[in-house]
Amino acid sequence: SVLGEQPEIIHNRSVFMRSTLTIDAECSASVFGLKNKTSQLNLIGSNPTPPNVNR
């Protein structure tokens, strides 16, 4: 029945929201870290492309 499926859908949605927030936080942290690394490398004089940056 539809009523039997609703709690599972709500649960899945909350789990999805939680994992998305976690990924976002990790992404922000790693991007921030990469910016710091890049500025340090620029001081040295080399400017390599950071690995696996998607945004």
Secondary structure, DSSP 8 states (H G I E B T S, - for coil): -HHHHHHHHHHHHHHHHHHHHHHHHHHHHHHHHHHHHHHHHHHHT-----TT---
